[in-house]
Amino acid sequence: MNPVAIRLLNQQLVAPQFSDAAEVVRHMGAMQAQEYRMMRWAVEMRTRKPSAKAFKEAFDSGRIIRLHLMRGTWQLVSAEDYWTLIDLCAPKAIAVTRGWMHSNKINIPEKEHRTINDILAQTAADKGSVTKEDFVQALAERDIQMDAHRLSYHIRMAEMSGTICSGELLPMKATYSLTADKVKRPEKMDRDEALMLFTRKYFQSHQPATLEDFVWWSGLNIGDCRRGIALLGNAIHSEKWRGMEFYFTDECRTRGFRKGKYLLIPPYDEYLIGYKSRDVVLSAEHTHRAHNNRGIFQPIIAHDGIICGNWAPFKSDGQMQFFDAREDEAAMQSAWQAYQQYLVQ
């Protein structure tokens, strides 16, 4: 098997199948969205015709939602999957976040949590789409002073409880809306059904991937991840590669890969952050060029799926730098032009 080509195809990074940003997010299940500006390119580069305007429309209409969820970090999810993932993933994510609070010596009593949560919800309901500064003002009007770190935990907990979610997409600054006004709650899924759906979405979009990859990405415990795979039954199978067991769904894409393509991949993209087995596409000697041990991921360049350089999305010329000699000026310029065209579409 060629795991690099298969990942490119199923991640929609080559021969994309979707025209709409929300369809991409729905296919992926969840997408890391740490970098507010570059999360847009992460989605749109997986569409047939990338467009910054198209992403904004899908985001502002509420078809794509950004929130803190899996592993307590930023994610993009589809409105269709929002409540299912809240029910499935939020309990573990909240526990992880409380652990971070404890390590930072921050204790939020239950009474404070309820009071602040209600203020955040009322502020979002009154204004429709609010910034963190709006929350600060609303608290000040009630004679509540709070440092930014403590408030950020309150906002995060409100997101993971389903109280608030993303609001209007601004150029640089995150906003929040009342979830009840933006995402309709469907009939609640049985937990096994939700786990099976979550597992299928991960493997259909990240295959081939290992159990350890799924545990890392999902933030769930290993028992839940094993059960999710078992629930898929005959719809998933495994193959060994370099001594590791990789899983595939029966709908795995294996055709459509063509050599010679460069990809300008944003920081925190699913192509790397979605796995523990990153050595499939990234040489160990170059790992530090792509991410560090503190969870900071850099913009990267891939050639035929292999990570070979870095780029600067906000520089006029992209400032491409290669640590693996794969330079092809025409192909690189084609990738850069595609990114530039996305910005104005």
N, C-alpha and C positions, 0 to 999 in steps of 0.2 A: 504494500500500500504506500501511497504518497500522502502522509498526514498533513504536510504543508499545503499542498494544492487543495486537499479536501477541506481544511479549515478556511482557506480563502473563499471557496465556493459557498460553504454553508454559513459563513459570517457575512455573505453578500458583498464581499470586497472585490470580487471579480464576477463578471456576468450577473449583476444584480437582477433579481426577479421583481422588485417592487418599484412602483412609481411614487408612492405616498409615504411620507415620514412616519406617520402613525402605524402603517403596516410594518415598517422595519422594526419599530419598537415592540410591536405586538409579537413579531417573529422571534425577536431576541429574548423576550420575557422581561428582562431588565437590562439597562445599560448604565455603566458608570458615568456620572455627570458631575465630577468634581470641579472641572474647569467650565465656568458659566458660559464663556464665549465659544470654546472649542467643542462643547458637547453637541453643538448644532452641526458642525462638520462631521463629527463622529456618526451622526444619523444620516445626514444627507449624502455622504460619500458612498453610502450603501444603497442609494436609489439610482434609478436609470438616468435621471436628469437632476443633479444636485442643485438646490436653490435655497438660499438663505431666507428668502421671502416665504417660500413654501413651508419651511420649518416653523417660522413665526406664526403663520396661520394655523398650523396644526397645534402648536403650543397654546396660543391665545384662545383658541376655541375649546380647549380642555380635552382634546383627544390624546395629547401627551402630557403627562404629569411629572413634575420633578419634586422629589422629597428625600429626606433621610430615611433609609430603610435597612437594606441588607448590610450587615456588619456595622451598622450605625453610620454609614456613609451615604453620599448623594447618589441617587439613582433616577433614571428616567423609566417610567412604566407607562403602558397604555391605560387609558381610562377604563377600558374593558376589564383589565386585570387588576386595577388598583385595589379594590376592596378584598379580593381573594388574596393578594400578596400581603396586605395589611394584616389580615387574620392569620395567615400562615407564618409570616416572618417577623412581625413586630414584637411578639413576646421575647424572642431571643435577642433582637436588636436593642430593645429597651433594657434588658438585663446587661448587655455589653456596655451600653451607655452609662448605666448606673455604676458599673465597675470603673469606667473612666472618671466619673464624678468623684468616686471614693478615692481614687489615686491622686486626684487633684485637690483633695480635701474640701470638696463642695458637697454640702448636705442640704437637700431641699425637702423640708417637711411636707407632709401630705396636704396640710391646710394651705401652705404657700403655693404648692403645685396647682391645686384646684382654683385658687384665686387668680393666679397669673394666667392659667389656661382659659378661664372665662373672659379675662380682659383681652387676650389675644383673639379669641373667637369673636367677641363683640366688635373689636376694632376692624377686623377683616370683614365682618358682616356689614358694618356701617359704610366702609369706604370701597369695598369691592376688590381692590388690589392695593396692597400696602407694602411698604418697605420696613426694614428693621427700625429705621428712624421714626416711622409712624408709631411703632410699638413703644419706643422709648418715650415719645411725646404722650401717648395714652397713659403710660404708667406715671409719668411726671404729673399729669393732670389729677391723678389720684394720690399724689404725694408719695409715690413709690420710687425710690432710687435704687438702681441695680447696675453692677458692673457688666461690661459687654460679655464676658465669659459666662457668667451665671445666666444672663438672658439667653445666650445662644443655646444653652442646655434646655431652657424652658421651651424655646421655639422648636428644637429638635424633638423633644418629647411630645409636643403638640402635633407635630407632623406624624410621628410614629403611632400616635393614638387615633389618627384619622380626623383630627379637629381642623387643621389647616393644611393646605397644599400650595403648589405654585400658583402665582397670579399671572399678570401680564409679563411678557418677555420684554425686558428693557435691554439696552445695549450693554450695560456693565453691571447692573445691580439687580439682585434677586428680589422678587416680590412674592407676596403670599395672599391667598384667598381662603374664604371659608369653604371647606370641602363639601359641606351639605348643599352649597349653592352651585357647585361646579361638577361634582361626580355623583351620579345617581347610584344608590346602593342596590345591587341586585339581590335576589334570594341567596342566602348564604350557602356556600358549598360545604359538603361533607369534607372533613380534613383529609381523608385519603384521596378523595377526588381532586382536591386542591393540590396536594403533594404530587399526584401523578401528572397533573397539568404543568406544574412548575418544573418537574423533572424533564418532561418531554420537551418543553420550550428550551431548557438549557442545552440538552444534547442535540436537538435539531439545529440549533444555531451555533454551537461551539464544537460539534463533533469533528474529528475524534477527540474525546476527552476521557480522563480517568475519574475514578471515584474520588480521589484526592482533589482533583480539579473542582469537582462539583461541591465538595464539602467547603473548600476555600471560598468559592464564588457565592454560594448560597447563604453562608453564615449559619446554616442549620447543623445539628449534631450528626455524627456519622451514621447513627442508627436511622434517623429520618431519611438520610440520603440513600442508604442501602434499601430502605423500604420503598422509596420512590422508584428506584430502578426495578425492584421486584414487581411493583404494581404495573409496570409497563409490559411485563410478560414477554411474549414473543415479538413485540414491536421493537425490542432493542436486543442487540447481540454484542459480543466483545471479540476483539482480536488482540494478539500479542504483538508488540513492536518494541524492539530494544529492551526486552525484559519487562515492559510495562503493559498493563491491561487497559486497552482503550475501548470505549463504548461507541456504538453506531446505532442510529435508528434505521428502520427499514426504508425510510424516505431519504436517506443520505444522498446528497448530490455528489457525483464523482466526475461529471463531464462538463466541459466549458472552460477549463483552465488553459490559458495560452501563455507561453513564456515571453519575457521581455518587458513586463509591466512594472513600473514604479508606483508605489503608493505613499502619499504623504499622510501619515497617521497622527492624529492628535494625541496629546498626553492623556493618560488614564483610559485609553481605548480598550475595548473588550478583546482586541486581538492579543494583547498581553495580559491585562489585568484579570481577564476571565479564566486564567489557568494558574496552577502551580507548575505544570510541566512546560514552562516557557522555553526551556532549552530545545524544544522542537524547532523553534524559529529564531532563537537568539543564542549565539555562542556564549559560553560561560565567561570567556575572557572579555566580552564586551557588555556584560550585564550592567555595569556601572554607568554606561552611556545611555541606557534606557530607563533605569530606575535605581533608587538607592534603598537602603534597608529601613528607611523611615517612611516609606510609602509614597515618595515623590516620584512621579512618572514624567518623562520628557517626551516632547514631540519626536517621532522617529520616522525613518524612511525604510521601506521594505522593497526589495527587488525580488520578484518571483516569490514573495512571501518571507524571505529571509531578511531579518533586520540588519541593515548595513550602514546606517547613518542617522544624522539628526538634521532638523530644519527649524527655522524660526518663522512661525505663522504670521507674526505681526511686523516683520521686516519687509521692506519693499521688494527685495530680491529673493526672499526665502532663506538666504544664507545656508545653503545645503553643505554639510560637511560629512565626509564618508570615513568610516573607520575600517571598512572592508571594500577592497577595490572592485567596484561594480559599476563604475561611471559610464553612462551612455547619455551624452548631452541631449540628443533629440528626445529620448524617452523621458528624461528628467524634466525637460521644458514642457512636454505634453502634460505631465502630472501637475506642474506648477500652473499652467494655463487652465487646467480643469478646476483647480482651487480658486483661481482668480475669477473665473466665470461664475462659479457658485456664489461668490460674494456679491455679485451684481444682479444675479438672476432673481 
